Amino acid sequence: MSTNTVDKVRKVTTARLSEMKRRGEKIAMLTAYDFSMAKLIDEAGMDVILVGDSASNVMAGNVTTLPMTVDQMIYHAKSVVKGTNRALVVCDMPFGSYQGDSKEAVKNAIRIMKESHAEAVKLEGGSEIRESIERILSAGIPVMGHLGLTPQSINKFGTYAVRAKEEAEAAKLIEDARMLDSIGCFALVLEKVPAALAQKVAESVSIPVIGIGAGGGVDGQVLVMHDMLGLNKGFSPKFLRRYADLGTAINEAVSHYIEDVKTSDFPNASEQY
Ligand code: KIV
């Protein structure tokens, strides 16, 4: 579908995403962390805006996503919601806010929804966090799952390499995806898994499967905004397509400004009162 034919007005809901899967219409999802970028992304016709805990890397400069707190996620999600009219806004639950204690999990999910006005939450993991997901769902909060490479578990994996290449891990992934579907998650992110496996998962569940580094056989795609806009040049995995080189554009614009200030070219006569 070309950008011209995207319905940029009708609000995206979880029900509309499942309709899209049924119709075979691909779902476009992108991260955002602030008001201004969310507004631009929403106006372009994005279906889902993810307030990812990748904010830890691209906004806060941390090496992993683990340091993010519920307060920080609420701050980012609140700003994104203010800039968004059409897209469904999903907020990541950060590391430590849902693993272990399902009562804490629902408390944190309710805080995120109440204080940020995001419309859904995303949690990483399968059977290990089933109780937390079920409690959050029972509070009427839509949940997006996340399987495959789950960056909050980087210390367990020890690497950001492709997941589920071996049969046992692939079988567990399919089982987890079916479980997330059966308990009522509305969608599922699959990160960095073989394309054939991702397609099999998408065909085995009724909910939309949104891939990142998971090939084209799924129901939609998600990327981190900084990566696809070329703001994060140090990161260039095989799955990433760069749609702009804003890093270079910003660098050139800022260098130009510095030069104009130093040479007294800026401000000129028409740029003052
Ligand atoms: O935090 C994030 O940006 C994510 C995406 C990579 C799916 O979870």
Residues whose N, C-alpha, C, O or C-beta is under 5 A from the ligand:
A	BS01	KIV	T31 G52 D53 S54 V189 V222 V224
